[in-house]
Each structure stands twice: as C-alpha cells, then as structure tokens.
Amino acid sequence: MPMSLQTKTISLRLPETLLNRIRVEANNRDMPYQSLIKAWLADEVNDNRRA
C-alpha cells in the first residue's frame, strides 16, 4: 500500500540532548532535521514490515 502524500502535524517530546544530536546529524547531511526524523521513521517502519 503506497504511503499517503498528505501530512499531519504532531507534537513529539524529545530529550534536548537527543534533539541536539539529531540536528547535528541533519546538519552533517545538509538536510532539515524534521526531514531526517521522517526518513529514519519511514526506514524503520519499512524494515519492520519486512521482518
């Protein structure tokens, strides 16, 4: 089933240290941190669906 292109805004509480580490990683990849979080989540969900 293809992913919906519609988006939904959510609120997610993360420890500041984790968010800072994510921002550093996103900066290293030259991408917005929220996009990196979405990519990681999508990869994890897709990997778990195959397992």
PyMOL Python script that loads the backbone (N, CA, C, O; Angstrom):
from pymol import cmd

cmd.read_pdbstr("""\
ATOM      1  N   MET A   1       0.843  -1.174   0.000  1.00  0.00           N
ATOM      2  CA  MET A   1       0.000   0.000   0.000  1.00  0.00           C
ATOM      3  C   MET A   1       0.893   1.245   0.000  1.00  0.00           C
ATOM      4  O   MET A   1       1.747   1.377   0.877  1.00  0.00           O
ATOM      5  N   PRO A   2       0.718   2.163  -0.966  1.00  0.00           N
ATOM      6  CA  PRO A   2       1.570   3.343  -1.027  1.00  0.00           C
ATOM      7  C   PRO A   2       1.308   4.299   0.129  1.00  0.00           C
ATOM      8  O   PRO A   2       0.199   4.377   0.657  1.00  0.00           O
ATOM      9  N   MET A   3       2.353   5.022   0.508  1.00  0.00           N
ATOM     10  CA  MET A   3       2.232   5.999   1.578  1.00  0.00           C
ATOM     11  C   MET A   3       1.401   7.190   1.107  1.00  0.00           C
ATOM     12  O   MET A   3       1.521   7.615  -0.042  1.00  0.00           O
ATOM     13  N   SER A   4       0.571   7.723   1.975  1.00  0.00           N
ATOM     14  CA  SER A   4      -0.219   8.902   1.654  1.00  0.00           C
ATOM     15  C   SER A   4       0.686  10.117   1.542  1.00  0.00           C
ATOM     16  O   SER A   4       1.646  10.252   2.301  1.00  0.00           O
ATOM     17  N   LEU A   5       0.387  10.996   0.602  1.00  0.00           N
ATOM     18  CA  LEU A   5       1.168  12.216   0.452  1.00  0.00           C
ATOM     19  C   LEU A   5       0.685  13.308   1.393  1.00  0.00           C
ATOM     20  O   LEU A   5       1.362  14.321   1.571  1.00  0.00           O
ATOM     21  N   GLN A   6      -0.477  13.109   1.991  1.00  0.00           N
ATOM     22  CA  GLN A   6      -0.965  14.084   2.952  1.00  0.00           C
ATOM     23  C   GLN A   6      -0.142  13.983   4.225  1.00  0.00           C
ATOM     24  O   GLN A   6       0.341  12.911   4.590  1.00  0.00           O
ATOM     25  N   THR A   7       0.007  15.111   4.889  1.00  0.00           N
ATOM     26  CA  THR A   7       0.750  15.113   6.139  1.00  0.00           C
ATOM     27  C   THR A   7      -0.147  15.546   7.282  1.00  0.00           C
ATOM     28  O   THR A   7      -1.172  16.197   7.080  1.00  0.00           O
ATOM     29  N   LYS A   8       0.250  15.179   8.466  1.00  0.00           N
ATOM     30  CA  LYS A   8      -0.477  15.533   9.683  1.00  0.00           C
ATOM     31  C   LYS A   8       0.548  16.060  10.674  1.00  0.00           C
ATOM     32  O   LYS A   8       1.595  15.445  10.877  1.00  0.00           O
ATOM     33  N   THR A   9       0.256  17.174  11.278  1.00  0.00           N
ATOM     34  CA  THR A   9       1.142  17.751  12.277  1.00  0.00           C
ATOM     35  C   THR A   9       0.954  17.022  13.594  1.00  0.00           C
ATOM     36  O   THR A   9      -0.168  16.792  14.045  1.00  0.00           O
ATOM     37  N   ILE A  10       2.091  16.661  14.206  1.00  0.00           N
ATOM     38  CA  ILE A  10       2.052  16.014  15.517  1.00  0.00           C
ATOM     39  C   ILE A  10       2.989  16.754  16.455  1.00  0.00           C
ATOM     40  O   ILE A  10       3.824  17.552  16.028  1.00  0.00           O
ATOM     41  N   SER A  11       2.837  16.480  17.716  1.00  0.00           N
ATOM     42  CA  SER A  11       3.742  17.011  18.727  1.00  0.00           C
ATOM     43  C   SER A  11       4.494  15.829  19.320  1.00  0.00           C
ATOM     44  O   SER A  11       3.894  14.819  19.688  1.00  0.00           O
ATOM     45  N   LEU A  12       5.796  15.963  19.408  1.00  0.00           N
ATOM     46  CA  LEU A  12       6.625  14.878  19.911  1.00  0.00           C
ATOM     47  C   LEU A  12       7.635  15.466  20.877  1.00  0.00           C
ATOM     48  O   LEU A  12       8.400  16.363  20.522  1.00  0.00           O
ATOM     49  N   ARG A  13       7.632  14.964  22.084  1.00  0.00           N
ATOM     50  CA  ARG A  13       8.577  15.446  23.086  1.00  0.00           C
ATOM     51  C   ARG A  13       9.814  14.562  23.074  1.00  0.00           C
ATOM     52  O   ARG A  13       9.731  13.340  23.195  1.00  0.00           O
ATOM     53  N   LEU A  14      10.967  15.213  22.924  1.00  0.00           N
ATOM     54  CA  LEU A  14      12.245  14.511  22.912  1.00  0.00           C
ATOM     55  C   LEU A  14      13.183  15.164  23.916  1.00  0.00           C
ATOM     56  O   LEU A  14      13.108  16.372  24.144  1.00  0.00           O
ATOM     57  N   PRO A  15      14.054  14.381  24.509  1.00  0.00           N
ATOM     58  CA  PRO A  15      15.075  14.999  25.357  1.00  0.00           C
ATOM     59  C   PRO A  15      15.907  15.978  24.518  1.00  0.00           C
ATOM     60  O   PRO A  15      16.219  15.705  23.358  1.00  0.00           O
ATOM     61  N   GLU A  16      16.260  17.120  25.121  1.00  0.00           N
ATOM     62  CA  GLU A  16      17.032  18.127  24.385  1.00  0.00           C
ATOM     63  C   GLU A  16      18.323  17.565  23.825  1.00  0.00           C
ATOM     64  O   GLU A  16      18.723  17.910  22.713  1.00  0.00           O
ATOM     65  N   THR A  17      18.979  16.700  24.589  1.00  0.00           N
ATOM     66  CA  THR A  17      20.247  16.143  24.113  1.00  0.00           C
ATOM     67  C   THR A  17      20.040  15.304  22.851  1.00  0.00           C
ATOM     68  O   THR A  17      20.863  15.345  21.936  1.00  0.00           O
ATOM     69  N   LEU A  18      18.955  14.551  22.800  1.00  0.00           N
ATOM     70  CA  LEU A  18      18.655  13.755  21.607  1.00  0.00           C
ATOM     71  C   LEU A  18      18.352  14.668  20.423  1.00  0.00           C
ATOM     72  O   LEU A  18      18.867  14.455  19.325  1.00  0.00           O
ATOM     73  N   LEU A  19      17.530  15.668  20.639  1.00  0.00           N
ATOM     74  CA  LEU A  19      17.189  16.589  19.563  1.00  0.00           C
ATOM     75  C   LEU A  19      18.436  17.301  19.049  1.00  0.00           C
ATOM     76  O   LEU A  19      18.587  17.490  17.842  1.00  0.00           O
ATOM     77  N   ASN A  20      19.313  17.690  19.937  1.00  0.00           N
ATOM     78  CA  ASN A  20      20.556  18.347  19.513  1.00  0.00           C
ATOM     79  C   ASN A  20      21.411  17.409  18.664  1.00  0.00           C
ATOM     80  O   ASN A  20      21.993  17.830  17.665  1.00  0.00           O
ATOM     81  N   ARG A  21      21.486  16.146  19.059  1.00  0.00           N
ATOM     82  CA  ARG A  21      22.252  15.165  18.282  1.00  0.00           C
ATOM     83  C   ARG A  21      21.630  14.951  16.906  1.00  0.00           C
ATOM     84  O   ARG A  21      22.348  14.815  15.916  1.00  0.00           O
ATOM     85  N   ILE A  22      20.307  14.922  16.839  1.00  0.00           N
ATOM     86  CA  ILE A  22      19.611  14.779  15.554  1.00  0.00           C
ATOM     87  C   ILE A  22      19.888  15.990  14.675  1.00  0.00           C
ATOM     88  O   ILE A  22      20.135  15.848  13.478  1.00  0.00           O
ATOM     89  N   ARG A  23      19.849  17.179  15.265  1.00  0.00           N
ATOM     90  CA  ARG A  23      20.122  18.401  14.492  1.00  0.00           C
ATOM     91  C   ARG A  23      21.549  18.409  13.945  1.00  0.00           C
ATOM     92  O   ARG A  23      21.775  18.827  12.810  1.00  0.00           O
ATOM     93  N   VAL A  24      22.506  17.953  14.742  1.00  0.00           N
ATOM     94  CA  VAL A  24      23.888  17.877  14.271  1.00  0.00           C
ATOM     95  C   VAL A  24      23.982  16.907  13.096  1.00  0.00           C
ATOM     96  O   VAL A  24      24.614  17.212  12.084  1.00  0.00           O
ATOM     97  N   GLU A  25      23.358  15.747  13.229  1.00  0.00           N
ATOM     98  CA  GLU A  25      23.386  14.750  12.148  1.00  0.00           C
ATOM     99  C   GLU A  25      22.721  15.293  10.888  1.00  0.00           C
ATOM    100  O   GLU A  25      23.228  15.098   9.784  1.00  0.00           O
ATOM    101  N   ALA A  26      21.593  15.972  11.050  1.00  0.00           N
ATOM    102  CA  ALA A  26      20.904  16.559   9.896  1.00  0.00           C
ATOM    103  C   ALA A  26      21.785  17.614   9.231  1.00  0.00           C
ATOM    104  O   ALA A  26      21.856  17.690   8.004  1.00  0.00           O
ATOM    105  N   ASN A  27      22.453  18.420  10.042  1.00  0.00           N
ATOM    106  CA  ASN A  27      23.352  19.434   9.501  1.00  0.00           C
ATOM    107  C   ASN A  27      24.490  18.782   8.720  1.00  0.00           C
ATOM    108  O   ASN A  27      24.877  19.274   7.660  1.00  0.00           O
ATOM    109  N   ASN A  28      25.025  17.681   9.239  1.00  0.00           N
ATOM    110  CA  ASN A  28      26.089  16.950   8.537  1.00  0.00           C
ATOM    111  C   ASN A  28      25.608  16.437   7.187  1.00  0.00           C
ATOM    112  O   ASN A  28      26.390  16.339   6.241  1.00  0.00           O
ATOM    113  N   ARG A  29      24.334  16.114   7.099  1.00  0.00           N
ATOM    114  CA  ARG A  29      23.762  15.594   5.846  1.00  0.00           C
ATOM    115  C   ARG A  29      23.158  16.704   4.995  1.00  0.00           C
ATOM    116  O   ARG A  29      22.620  16.444   3.919  1.00  0.00           O
ATOM    117  N   ASP A  30      23.248  17.941   5.476  1.00  0.00           N
ATOM    118  CA  ASP A  30      22.714  19.113   4.769  1.00  0.00           C
ATOM    119  C   ASP A  30      21.226  18.951   4.461  1.00  0.00           C
ATOM    120  O   ASP A  30      20.778  19.131   3.329  1.00  0.00           O
ATOM    121  N   MET A  31      20.481  18.604   5.509  1.00  0.00           N
ATOM    122  CA  MET A  31      19.039  18.456   5.353  1.00  0.00           C
ATOM    123  C   MET A  31      18.344  18.939   6.619  1.00  0.00           C
ATOM    124  O   MET A  31      18.958  18.963   7.685  1.00  0.00           O
ATOM    125  N   PRO A  32      17.067  19.328   6.521  1.00  0.00           N
ATOM    126  CA  PRO A  32      16.335  19.744   7.718  1.00  0.00           C
ATOM    127  C   PRO A  32      16.185  18.580   8.704  1.00  0.00           C
ATOM    128  O   PRO A  32      16.013  17.431   8.298  1.00  0.00           O
ATOM    129  N   TYR A  33      16.251  18.886   9.985  1.00  0.00           N
ATOM    130  CA  TYR A  33      16.200  17.810  10.989  1.00  0.00           C
ATOM    131  C   TYR A  33      14.864  17.079  10.975  1.00  0.00           C
ATOM    132  O   TYR A  33      14.824  15.874  11.226  1.00  0.00           O
ATOM    133  N   GLN A  34      13.773  17.778  10.687  1.00  0.00           N
ATOM    134  CA  GLN A  34      12.484  17.095  10.648  1.00  0.00           C
ATOM    135  C   GLN A  34      12.422  16.110   9.484  1.00  0.00           C
ATOM    136  O   GLN A  34      11.815  15.046   9.602  1.00  0.00           O
ATOM    137  N   SER A  35      13.041  16.456   8.373  1.00  0.00           N
ATOM    138  CA  SER A  35      13.096  15.532   7.234  1.00  0.00           C
ATOM    139  C   SER A  35      13.912  14.297   7.575  1.00  0.00           C
ATOM    140  O   SER A  35      13.563  13.186   7.174  1.00  0.00           O
ATOM    141  N   LEU A  36      14.995  14.489   8.312  1.00  0.00           N
ATOM    142  CA  LEU A  36      15.810  13.351   8.728  1.00  0.00           C
ATOM    143  C   LEU A  36      15.019  12.435   9.657  1.00  0.00           C
ATOM    144  O   LEU A  36      15.069  11.213   9.515  1.00  0.00           O
ATOM    145  N   ILE A  37      14.295  13.013  10.599  1.00  0.00           N
ATOM    146  CA  ILE A  37      13.468  12.210  11.509  1.00  0.00           C
ATOM    147  C   ILE A  37      12.440  11.409  10.704  1.00  0.00           C
ATOM    148  O   ILE A  37      12.254  10.217  10.952  1.00  0.00           O
ATOM    149  N   LYS A  38      11.773  12.053   9.742  1.00  0.00           N
ATOM    150  CA  LYS A  38      10.775  11.351   8.918  1.00  0.00           C
ATOM    151  C   LYS A  38      11.416  10.212   8.128  1.00  0.00           C
ATOM    152  O   LYS A  38      10.844   9.127   8.026  1.00  0.00           O
ATOM    153  N   ALA A  39      12.598  10.456   7.571  1.00  0.00           N
ATOM    154  CA  ALA A  39      13.277   9.413   6.800  1.00  0.00           C
ATOM    155  C   ALA A  39      13.639   8.235   7.695  1.00  0.00           C
ATOM    156  O   ALA A  39      13.439   7.080   7.318  1.00  0.00           O
ATOM    157  N   TRP A  40      14.171   8.527   8.879  1.00  0.00           N
ATOM    158  CA  TRP A  40      14.519   7.446   9.806  1.00  0.00           C
ATOM    159  C   TRP A  40      13.289   6.654  10.230  1.00  0.00           C
ATOM    160  O   TRP A  40      13.326   5.425  10.283  1.00  0.00           O
ATOM    161  N   LEU A  41      12.206   7.351  10.529  1.00  0.00           N
ATOM    162  CA  LEU A  41      10.972   6.656  10.929  1.00  0.00           C
ATOM    163  C   LEU A  41      10.451   5.779   9.795  1.00  0.00           C
ATOM    164  O   LEU A  41      10.072   4.630  10.020  1.00  0.00           O
ATOM    165  N   ALA A  42      10.431   6.316   8.586  1.00  0.00           N
ATOM    166  CA  ALA A  42       9.939   5.549   7.437  1.00  0.00           C
ATOM    167  C   ALA A  42      10.804   4.315   7.208  1.00  0.00           C
ATOM    168  O   ALA A  42      10.277   3.230   6.965  1.00  0.00           O
ATOM    169  N   ASP A  43      12.124   4.466   7.282  1.00  0.00           N
ATOM    170  CA  ASP A  43      13.020   3.322   7.108  1.00  0.00           C
ATOM    171  C   ASP A  43      12.756   2.254   8.160  1.00  0.00           C
ATOM    172  O   ASP A  43      12.685   1.067   7.843  1.00  0.00           O
ATOM    173  N   GLU A  44      12.614   2.674   9.403  1.00  0.00           N
ATOM    174  CA  GLU A  44      12.393   1.715  10.493  1.00  0.00           C
ATOM    175  C   GLU A  44      11.070   0.971  10.323  1.00  0.00           C
ATOM    176  O   GLU A  44      11.010  -0.246  10.501  1.00  0.00           O
ATOM    177  N   VAL A  45      10.022   1.696   9.982  1.00  0.00           N
ATOM    178  CA  VAL A  45       8.716   1.066   9.790  1.00  0.00           C
ATOM    179  C   VAL A  45       8.776   0.094   8.605  1.00  0.00           C
ATOM    180  O   VAL A  45       8.252  -1.017   8.688  1.00  0.00           O
ATOM    181  N   ASN A  46       9.409   0.505   7.514  1.00  0.00           N
ATOM    182  CA  ASN A  46       9.521  -0.382   6.349  1.00  0.00           C
ATOM    183  C   ASN A  46      10.341  -1.622   6.663  1.00  0.00           C
ATOM    184  O   ASN A  46       9.994  -2.722   6.231  1.00  0.00           O
ATOM    185  N   ASP A  47      11.435  -1.454   7.418  1.00  0.00           N
ATOM    186  CA  ASP A  47      12.255  -2.615   7.788  1.00  0.00           C
ATOM    187  C   ASP A  47      11.471  -3.579   8.662  1.00  0.00           C
ATOM    188  O   ASP A  47      11.575  -4.794   8.494  1.00  0.00           O
ATOM    189  N   ASN A  48      10.693  -3.052   9.588  1.00  0.00           N
ATOM    190  CA  ASN A  48       9.924  -3.917  10.491  1.00  0.00           C
ATOM    191  C   ASN A  48       8.766  -4.609   9.780  1.00  0.00           C
ATOM    192  O   ASN A  48       8.355  -5.693  10.193  1.00  0.00           O
ATOM    193  N   ARG A  49       8.235  -4.011   8.729  1.00  0.00           N
ATOM    194  CA  ARG A  49       7.160  -4.655   7.969  1.00  0.00           C
ATOM    195  C   ARG A  49       7.682  -5.882   7.239  1.00  0.00           C
ATOM    196  O   ARG A  49       6.951  -6.852   7.039  1.00  0.00           O
ATOM    197  N   ARG A  50       8.954  -5.837   6.839  1.00  0.00           N
ATOM    198  CA  ARG A  50       9.562  -6.948   6.102  1.00  0.00           C
ATOM    199  C   ARG A  50       9.961  -8.080   7.030  1.00  0.00           C
ATOM    200  O   ARG A  50      10.096  -9.223   6.593  1.00  0.00           O
ATOM    201  N   ALA A  51      10.148  -7.777   8.296  1.00  0.00           N
ATOM    202  CA  ALA A  51      10.631  -8.792   9.261  1.00  0.00           C
ATOM    203  C   ALA A  51       9.538  -9.756   9.659  1.00  0.00           C
ATOM    204  O   ALA A  51       9.775 -10.664  10.456  1.00  0.00           O
TER     205      ALA A  51
END
""", "prot")
cmd.dss("prot")
cmd.show_as("cartoon", "prot")
cmd.util.cbc("prot")
cmd.orient("prot")
